[in-house]
């Protein structure tokens, strides 16, 4: 099937990842947990310079949605399949982000603000664990006005698939709902990610406003368990939670909600039309695992790369698993060479 430019549109927080290997003492110093994702508080602000000055940190174009779209572009090997909306500052970090995005074939349509620097994310690697601490800065300044520009309205009309991360709930719920309503009115597909446990805990109201529009919902087992607890679903069994999430109210009744829960090395759970499916994950030798940062983003990138090609759900999921396993062999959400995904993977 031939793809067209801009068939996939993503919206999220463009962040420059500052990635470094640290020790447990560093995490303790900044009150951080392994395998967690949080927003930076005042006490975390000195951390970014410390990573650059003392820990030989790498700069990687990051932010969950941007990672996902870069992975999809890499697998498709075409360029300009995806358009990305997000807000950056008017600074050198924004230029680095733009360069890295363009090199990956991604069409970034940034909103620029003078009021804050480009957002950064500390990626703290301890062994096979990673802790994320995001200083959203400029990313927080995204406004719905950006969507209303004629050229961006055109990008929305061009797209058939819309992907937004839960992280964007902290930034601009009105923008998420505007995109979700557009998808509903045009019977296009709206995909959303639970993204982190704290969103289900502290951003319940905007999350539950968005959920009825969601055609495909992604999350991992921890995010699913937290969602169930906060919504009083009455179970901590991930399979039951996935079934219940799929059955929550949905405004577009032309298609049933698909729920996809990843569980690390355990099978990926998929609920489609009320039926549970499991997809096994080949366990990697721990010696091959370099960094789990970006595994979830890569999974969605692999999934979307096949979805825009109108492939079956099975193929989309298999490509997601394949992409996640590629990315965790590298530092950060990075990849090299030509993708070698095949349905046999």
C-alpha distance (Angstrom), angle and dihedral (degrees) to the residues before:
residue distance angle dihedral
X1 . . .
X2 3.80 . .
X3 3.79 115.8 .
X4 3.76 125.3 -144.2
X5 3.79 129.1 -144.9
X6 3.79 115.8 -84.6
X7 3.82 98.0 8.8
X8 3.83 87.8 140.9
X9 3.81 123.0 51.7
X10 3.80 123.8 -170.3
X11 3.79 130.6 -173.2
X12 3.77 125.7 -166.6
X13 3.78 149.1 103.5
X14 3.82 114.9 -45.3
X15 3.80 104.9 -147.1
X16 3.76 133.4 172.3
X17 3.80 105.6 -131.7
X18 3.80 114.4 -136.7
X19 3.77 99.2 -160.4
X20 3.81 126.0 -170.9
X21 3.78 142.6 153.4
X22 3.81 109.2 -113.9
X23 3.80 137.1 167.8
X24 3.81 132.2 -111.9
X25 3.82 89.8 -98.5
X26 3.82 90.0 61.4
X27 3.81 90.8 53.1
X28 3.81 90.5 48.5
X29 3.81 91.4 48.5
X30 3.80 90.0 58.6
X31 3.81 95.9 34.4
X32 3.82 94.0 -115.8
X33 3.80 131.7 149.1
X34 3.82 127.2 -141.9
X35 3.83 114.6 -106.5
X36 3.79 93.4 16.3
X37 3.80 133.1 119.0
X38 3.80 121.6 -150.3
X39 3.79 141.6 158.3
X40 3.81 115.7 -104.9
X41 3.79 119.3 -103.7
X42 3.80 125.8 -162.6
X43 3.81 91.1 -86.5
X44 3.83 90.5 59.8
X45 3.82 97.5 52.3
X46 3.87 97.1 90.4
X47 3.81 89.6 53.2
X48 3.82 95.8 79.0
X49 3.79 95.4 59.4
X50 3.80 90.6 42.8
X51 3.82 89.9 55.4
X52 3.81 91.2 50.7
X53 3.80 96.1 43.5
X54 3.80 102.3 39.4
X55 3.81 109.5 19.2
X56 3.80 107.1 49.6
X57 3.81 90.6 -117.5
X58 3.81 122.5 -163.3
X59 3.82 123.5 -137.1
X60 3.81 112.5 -133.1
X61 3.82 127.2 173.3
X62 3.78 101.6 -110.5
X63 3.75 148.7 159.8
X64 3.78 117.3 123.3
X65 3.82 100.6 -99.0
X66 3.79 94.5 40.9
X67 3.84 88.6 52.2
X68 3.79 90.6 51.0
X69 3.80 93.8 49.6
X70 3.83 92.5 46.7
X71 3.82 89.8 53.6
X72 3.83 91.4 48.6
X73 3.82 90.6 49.8
X74 3.82 91.1 49.1
X75 3.81 92.4 52.2
X76 3.81 93.5 45.6
X77 3.84 92.9 46.8
X78 3.79 92.0 -156.7
X79 3.83 110.0 97.3
X80 3.82 130.6 -136.5
X81 3.80 93.4 42.9
X82 3.81 88.6 123.1
X83 3.81 135.0 45.8
X84 3.80 120.8 -158.6
X85 3.83 128.4 -155.2
X86 3.79 121.8 -164.3
X87 3.81 140.8 122.8
X88 3.82 127.0 -100.6
X89 3.80 137.0 171.9
X90 3.79 125.8 -107.2
X91 3.80 95.6 -102.2
X92 3.81 146.8 99.3
X93 3.84 92.5 -83.1
X94 3.82 89.6 60.0
X95 3.81 89.3 52.0
X96 3.82 90.6 51.0
X97 3.82 90.0 49.9
X98 3.80 91.9 49.6
X99 3.80 92.8 48.4
X100 3.82 92.8 48.8
X101 3.81 92.1 46.3
X102 3.81 93.8 49.3
X103 3.80 90.6 46.8
X104 3.82 87.0 56.1
X105 3.82 91.5 51.8
X106 3.80 93.8 -108.3
X107 3.82 121.4 143.4
X108 3.82 104.6 -138.9
X109 3.80 117.6 -166.3
X110 3.80 101.0 -173.9
X111 3.76 127.7 -171.0
X112 3.83 108.3 -139.1
X113 3.78 125.9 -144.7
X114 3.80 130.4 -168.9
X115 3.80 90.7 -160.8
X116 3.82 100.6 75.2
X117 3.81 141.7 17.2
X118 3.81 121.8 -104.9
X119 3.81 111.2 -75.9
X120 3.78 121.6 -101.0
X121 3.79 134.2 -162.8
X122 3.78 125.0 -152.6
X123 3.80 108.4 -139.0
X124 3.80 105.8 -164.7
X125 3.78 113.4 -168.2
X126 3.80 120.0 -161.0
X127 3.79 111.0 173.7
X128 3.81 106.4 -56.7
X129 3.82 92.8 -18.3
X130 3.75 129.8 89.1
X131 3.78 132.9 -165.1
X132 3.80 120.2 -159.3
X133 3.79 123.1 -153.8
X134 3.80 113.2 178.6
X135 3.78 125.3 -160.5
X136 3.80 97.7 -165.2
X137 3.82 95.4 -170.4
X138 3.84 105.6 151.7
X139 3.82 92.2 13.1
X140 3.82 86.3 68.9
X141 3.80 90.3 62.0
X142 3.81 97.9 67.1
X143 3.80 110.6 128.3
X144 3.77 135.1 -170.5
X145 3.84 88.4 -113.7
X146 3.81 87.7 79.2
X147 3.82 90.3 62.0
X148 3.78 90.9 50.8
X149 3.82 95.5 60.2
X150 3.83 108.4 111.7
X151 3.82 93.4 -122.0
X152 3.82 91.2 51.9
X153 3.80 92.1 46.1
X154 3.80 84.7 56.3
X155 3.82 90.8 51.2
X156 3.81 88.5 52.6
X157 3.80 91.8 50.0
X158 3.83 90.2 49.4
X159 3.80 95.0 52.3
X160 3.81 124.6 86.9
X161 3.82 96.0 -178.5
X162 3.82 127.2 48.5
X163 3.80 123.7 -166.9
X164 3.81 125.2 -172.2
X165 3.80 129.7 171.0
X166 3.78 124.7 -133.2
X167 3.80 87.3 -121.2
X168 3.82 87.4 74.7
X169 3.83 89.5 65.7
X170 3.81 86.7 80.1
X171 3.81 91.3 54.3
X172 3.81 115.1 38.1
X173 3.83 120.4 -7.8
X174 3.85 89.8 170.4
X175 3.84 89.1 60.3
X176 3.82 91.4 49.7
X177 3.81 90.9 50.0
X178 3.83 91.6 47.4
X179 3.81 90.8 54.5
X180 3.82 91.4 42.6
X181 3.81 91.4 51.3
X182 3.80 91.3 48.9
X183 3.82 89.4 51.9
X184 3.82 90.1 48.8
X185 3.82 94.9 48.7
X186 3.82 92.4 48.7
X187 3.83 95.2 38.3
X188 3.83 90.1 -120.0
X189 3.79 123.8 148.8
X190 3.82 119.8 -92.1
X191 3.81 116.2 -164.4
X192 3.80 125.7 -171.9
X193 3.79 138.3 -177.7
X194 3.82 127.4 -144.9
X195 3.84 84.5 -145.6
X196 3.85 101.3 -178.9
X197 3.81 138.9 9.4
X198 3.82 94.5 -116.8
X199 3.82 90.9 64.8
X200 3.82 92.4 61.6
X201 3.82 88.5 47.1
X202 3.80 103.8 44.2
X203 3.82 105.3 19.4
X204 3.80 98.6 46.0
X205 3.79 96.9 133.3
X206 3.83 98.5 54.5
X207 3.83 90.2 38.8
X208 3.80 91.9 55.4
X209 3.84 90.7 46.1
X210 3.81 90.1 56.0
X211 3.81 99.0 40.4
X212 3.84 97.7 76.4
X213 3.83 88.7 62.4
X214 3.80 94.9 51.0
X215 3.81 116.4 112.7
X216 3.81 95.6 174.8
X217 3.81 120.9 25.6
X218 3.82 121.6 -166.6
X219 3.79 128.3 -166.5
X220 3.78 143.8 136.0
X221 3.80 126.4 -113.6
X222 3.83 95.0 -94.9
X223 3.79 92.2 50.2
X224 3.81 90.5 47.6
X225 3.81 92.4 49.7
X226 3.81 92.1 49.1
X227 3.81 91.0 47.9
X228 3.83 90.3 51.5
X229 3.79 92.1 49.2
X230 3.81 93.9 48.3
X231 3.81 93.2 45.5
X232 3.83 93.4 44.7
X233 3.80 93.2 -123.2
X234 3.81 88.6 161.3
X235 3.80 98.6 -128.6
X236 3.80 139.6 78.7
X237 3.82 93.3 -164.4
X238 3.82 105.0 115.9
X239 3.81 93.4 -148.0
X240 3.80 91.8 53.5
X241 3.82 90.9 44.9
X242 3.82 90.9 53.6
X243 3.83 90.8 51.3
X244 3.82 91.4 48.8
X245 3.82 92.9 47.8
X246 3.79 90.3 51.4
X247 3.81 89.6 52.8
X248 3.82 96.6 51.4
X249 3.85 115.5 114.9
X250 3.81 115.4 -68.4
X251 3.80 128.1 -169.3
X252 3.81 99.1 -156.6
X253 3.79 101.3 65.2
X254 3.82 92.8 177.3
X255 3.81 89.9 87.5
X256 3.77 132.3 25.0
X257 3.80 120.2 -121.5
X258 3.79 117.3 -95.6
X259 3.83 114.8 -149.3
X260 3.80 119.7 -161.9
X261 3.81 120.5 -169.7
X262 3.79 120.6 -175.7
X263 3.81 119.1 -157.5
X264 3.81 105.8 -172.0
X265 3.81 107.7 -112.2
X266 3.82 92.2 -5.2
X267 3.84 120.9 90.3
X268 3.80 120.4 -69.5
X269 3.82 109.6 -115.4
X270 3.81 119.4 -141.6
X271 3.77 127.2 -175.6
X272 3.80 112.8 -162.7
X273 3.82 123.0 169.9
X274 3.80 88.6 -12.1
X275 3.83 93.8 -55.5
X276 3.82 123.4 117.6
X277 3.82 119.0 -132.7
X278 3.80 127.9 -177.9
X279 3.79 126.3 -152.1
X280 3.80 115.8 -164.9
X281 3.79 119.9 -131.3
X282 3.80 118.4 -144.2
X283 3.78 106.4 -124.2
X284 3.80 111.8 -122.9
X285 3.76 122.9 -140.0
X286 3.82 105.1 -103.3
X287 3.80 88.6 -126.8
X288 3.83 87.3 67.6
X289 3.80 94.5 52.6
X290 3.80 110.4 94.6
X291 3.81 103.1 162.9
X292 3.81 131.7 -9.1
X293 3.82 91.4 -157.2
X294 3.78 107.9 120.9
X295 3.82 96.7 16.0
X296 3.81 91.8 120.8
X297 3.81 92.5 44.5
X298 3.80 90.2 48.8
X299 3.81 91.8 49.6
X300 3.82 90.0 56.9
X301 3.83 90.6 44.0
X302 3.80 90.7 54.8
X303 3.80 90.9 45.7
X304 3.83 93.0 50.1
X305 3.81 93.3 46.5
X306 3.81 89.2 63.7
X307 3.80 96.3 35.3
X308 3.82 91.7 61.0
X309 3.81 86.8 52.2
X310 3.85 87.4 55.5
X311 3.81 91.6 -118.2
X312 3.82 120.9 160.6
X313 3.80 121.2 -86.4
X314 3.82 89.1 -108.7
X315 3.81 91.8 58.2
X316 3.83 92.1 44.4
X317 3.82 91.2 53.6
X318 3.80 94.0 44.5
X319 3.79 90.0 52.1
X320 3.80 89.2 48.5
X321 3.81 91.4 54.4
X322 3.81 90.8 45.1
X323 3.83 92.3 50.5
X324 3.82 93.3 47.9
X325 3.79 90.4 51.6
X326 3.80 90.8 50.1
X327 3.79 93.6 51.0
X328 3.83 97.5 48.0
X329 3.80 88.6 59.7
X330 3.84 87.9 65.0
X331 3.78 135.6 58.5
X332 3.81 109.6 -98.4
X333 3.79 124.2 -14.6
X334 3.80 92.2 -42.6
X335 3.79 135.2 130.7
X336 3.76 138.5 179.4
X337 3.77 140.6 -164.9
X338 3.78 125.1 23.6
X339 3.80 119.1 -41.8
X340 3.80 113.4 -110.4
X341 3.79 100.9 -166.7
X342 3.78 115.7 150.4
X343 3.80 130.0 168.7
X344 3.80 88.5 -106.4
X345 3.83 90.5 64.2
